Amino acid sequence: MSPVKEPRYFDAVDHFAPFAPKPIRSKAKYLRLFKNVKDEALVGEASPSYLMDLEAPKRIHSVAPHARIIMILRDPVEQIYSAYLLHRRAGFQRLPFHEAVKLDLYQKPAFYTQSVKRYCEIFGADRVKILIFEEFIGDTPGGVRGILRFLGAEAEPPASVGEIHNFFGVHRWRWSRLATQNSLARNAARRFLPDRWRRRALEKIFYEKTAKPPMPEEGRSFLERVYRDDVAGLEKFLGRSLPWFHRKTNRPEA
């Protein structure tokens, strides 16, 4: 996998993503991400923005028509709340949840149906692996095993596959909040530290794991109305029901 998460090279539009690095636009710079590839059978990268970008699937297909596409879809309401909490912690978002969720920044990426159809039409349904987040975290080894079979890899999930990353947390100290909210500090960290090291530092030094606050009911009800038709359309396209919009007492922490 690319050592840089979310290179976003195939995005046609520079989608606004708070605190995310800018897309890599240089072909030479993008290919350098894979300079250490030797005899590996599979090579890939992960850029979630490719799902919402209208031109990304065609751009990918133009250079890799036999690529295999893997996407993990999460309950759109939970996905938006998770993004909102991340932005609040980082100091980007100050609006209350019921107001923030009316922004395109949150709503647009969570409409899945047309995006899923687009990839299936361009690459063929047999080359698109669609996973449901809630099911994946319920049986991560099984989910990874299914991905490996989809990719044609003769391998088993590694022992580390059950490790939890990107847990919800709050700043441990005032200085950690100031550091993570400072754009110069964030850019310097991205430039000089590998992604893996930065994530480890955030998890072990800057943030303290804690329970995620409950989602405000006003915002939840609004979003369920917004996405109900899209979720129904996705269920029809996939030919299955989805475990979304069902009230749960224990929700994923990611």
C-alpha positions in Angstrom: 0.0 0.0 0.0 1.0 3.6 -0.6 3.0 4.9 2.5 0.9 8.0 2.2 -2.7 7.5 3.1 -5.2 9.4 0.8 -2.9 10.6 -2.0 -6.2 11.6 -3.8 -4.3 11.6 -7.2 -7.4 10.6 -9.2 -9.7 13.3 -7.8 -10.9 15.6 -10.5 -11.8 18.2 -7.9 -9.9 19.3 -4.9 -12.7 18.4 -2.4 -12.5 20.5 0.7 -11.4 18.2 3.5 -10.4 20.0 6.8 -6.8 19.2 7.8 -6.3 16.7 5.0 -3.2 17.1 2.9 -3.6 18.5 -0.6 -4.0 16.0 -3.5 -0.9 14.8 -5.2 -1.2 16.1 -8.7 2.2 15.2 -10.2 2.3 11.8 -11.9 6.0 11.5 -11.1 5.3 12.2 -7.4 2.4 9.8 -7.3 4.5 7.0 -8.9 7.3 7.6 -6.3 4.9 6.5 -3.6 5.4 3.0 -5.1 9.1 3.2 -5.7 9.8 0.3 -3.2 7.5 -2.1 -5.1 9.5 -5.1 -6.2 7.8 -8.4 -7.0 4.6 -7.8 -5.0 1.5 -9.2 -6.7 -0.8 -6.5 -5.4 -0.4 -2.7 -5.1 -2.9 -0.2 -3.9 -3.8 3.0 -2.1 -6.8 4.3 -0.1 -8.4 7.7 -0.9 -12.0 7.9 0.4 -12.7 11.0 -1.7 -12.7 8.8 -4.8 -16.1 7.6 -3.8 -17.8 11.0 -4.1 -15.7 12.4 -7.0 -17.7 12.1 -10.2 -14.6 11.7 -12.5 -12.4 9.5 -10.2 -13.7 6.1 -11.4 -13.2 7.0 -15.0 -9.7 8.4 -14.3 -8.7 5.2 -12.4 -10.2 3.0 -15.2 -8.2 4.9 -17.9 -4.9 3.8 -16.4 -5.9 0.6 -14.5 -9.0 -0.9 -16.2 -8.5 -4.2 -14.4 -8.2 -2.6 -11.0 -10.2 -4.0 -8.1 -12.2 -1.6 -6.1 -12.8 -2.0 -2.3 -15.2 0.3 -0.5 -16.4 0.2 3.1 -19.8 2.0 3.7 -20.9 3.1 7.1 -24.3 4.2 8.3 -24.3 7.7 6.9 -25.7 9.3 10.0 -23.0 7.7 12.2 -20.3 8.6 9.6 -21.3 12.2 9.7 -21.4 12.4 13.5 -17.9 10.8 13.6 -16.6 13.4 11.1 -18.3 16.2 13.1 -16.6 15.1 16.4 -13.3 14.9 14.6 -13.7 18.5 13.3 -14.8 19.7 16.8 -11.8 18.2 18.4 -9.5 19.7 15.9 -10.9 23.2 16.4 -12.3 23.4 12.8 -16.0 23.2 13.7 -17.8 25.3 16.3 -21.4 25.0 15.1 -23.7 22.8 17.2 -24.4 19.4 15.5 -27.9 20.1 14.4 -26.7 23.2 12.5 -23.4 21.7 11.1 -25.2 18.7 9.5 -27.0 21.0 7.1 -23.6 21.8 5.4 -22.6 20.1 2.1 -19.3 19.4 3.8 -21.1 16.7 5.8 -24.0 15.7 3.7 -22.5 15.3 0.2 -20.0 12.4 0.9 -22.7 10.3 2.6 -24.9 9.8 -0.4 -23.7 6.5 -1.5 -26.1 5.0 -4.1 -25.1 6.8 -7.3 -21.4 6.5 -6.4 -21.6 2.7 -5.9 -23.5 2.4 -9.1 -20.9 4.4 -11.0 -18.1 2.2 -10.0 -20.0 -1.0 -10.7 -20.9 0.3 -14.2 -17.4 1.4 -15.1 -15.4 -1.6 -13.6 -18.1 -4.3 -13.5 -19.8 -5.5 -10.4 -17.4 -8.4 -10.2 -14.5 -6.0 -9.6 -16.1 -4.0 -6.9 -16.1 -5.3 -3.3 -18.6 -3.6 -1.1 -18.3 -4.0 2.7 -20.6 -2.7 5.4 -18.6 -1.1 8.2 -20.8 -2.3 11.0 -20.5 -5.9 9.8 -16.7 -5.5 9.1 -15.9 -4.5 12.7 -18.2 -7.3 14.0 -16.0 -9.8 12.2 -12.8 -8.1 11.1 -10.8 -11.3 10.4 -13.7 -12.6 8.3 -13.9 -9.4 6.4 -10.2 -9.3 5.7 -10.4 -12.9 4.6 -13.1 -12.0 2.1 -11.0 -9.1 0.8 -8.0 -11.4 0.3 -10.2 -13.9 -1.7 -11.6 -11.0 -3.7 -8.0 -9.9 -4.6 -7.0 -13.4 -5.4 -4.4 -13.4 -2.7 -3.4 -16.7 -1.1 -3.0 -15.4 2.4 -4.6 -15.3 5.8 -5.4 -12.2 7.8 -2.4 -11.2 10.0 -2.6 -11.5 13.8 -2.7 -7.7 14.1 -5.9 -7.4 12.2 -8.0 -7.0 15.3 -6.1 -4.0 16.6 -8.3 -0.9 17.0 -7.1 2.4 15.5 -8.7 5.8 15.2 -10.5 5.4 18.5 -12.4 8.4 19.9 -10.5 10.5 22.3 -10.0 13.9 23.8 -6.9 16.0 24.2 -4.8 14.9 27.2 -3.4 18.4 27.9 -3.9 22.0 26.8 -0.6 22.0 24.9 -1.7 18.9 23.0 -4.9 20.6 21.9 -2.9 23.7 20.7 -0.4 21.5 18.9 -2.9 19.4 17.0 -5.0 22.5 16.1 -2.0 24.5 14.7 -1.8 24.3 11.0 2.0 24.8 10.9 2.6 22.0 13.3 0.3 19.7 11.4 1.9 20.4 8.0 5.4 19.9 9.5 4.3 16.6 11.0 2.9 15.5 7.6 6.1 16.5 5.8 8.7 14.9 8.2 6.9 12.0 9.8 5.5 8.8 8.2 1.7 8.4 8.5 2.2 5.4 10.8 4.3 7.4 13.3 1.9 10.4 13.3 -1.1 8.1 14.1 0.8 6.4 16.8 1.8 9.7 18.4 -1.8 10.9 18.4 -3.1 7.7 19.9 -0.4 7.3 22.6 0.6 10.9 23.4 -1.9 13.6 22.4 -5.3 11.9 22.9 -6.8 10.0 25.8 -9.4 7.3 24.9 -12.9 8.1 26.2 -16.5 7.2 25.5 -18.0 9.0 22.5 -20.7 11.5 23.5 -24.2 10.5 22.5 -25.5 12.0 19.2 -28.0 14.8 19.7 -31.4 13.6 18.8 -32.3 16.7 16.7 -29.4 16.1 14.4 -30.0 12.4 14.2 -33.6 12.7 13.3 -32.8 15.3 10.6 -30.2 13.2 9.0 -32.3 10.0 9.0 -34.9 12.0 7.0 -32.3 13.3 4.6 -30.8 9.8 3.8 -33.7 7.5 4.1 -34.4 7.4 0.3 -30.8 7.0 -0.6 -30.4 4.1 1.8 -33.5 2.5 0.4 -32.0 2.9 -3.1 -28.8 1.3 -2.1 -30.6 -1.6 -0.5 -32.5 -2.1 -3.7 -29.3 -2.0 -5.8 -27.4 -4.4 -3.5 -30.4 -6.6 -3.1 -30.1 -6.8 0.6 -31.1 -4.9 3.8 -28.6 -2.7 5.6 -28.1 -2.5 9.4 -28.6 1.3 9.4 -31.1 3.6 11.0 -31.8 1.1 13.8 -31.3 2.5 17.2 -28.5 0.7 19.0 -27.2 1.0 22.5 -23.6 0.1 21.6 -22.3 1.9 18.5 -18.8 1.6 16.9 -16.2 3.8 18.4 -14.3 4.7 15.2 
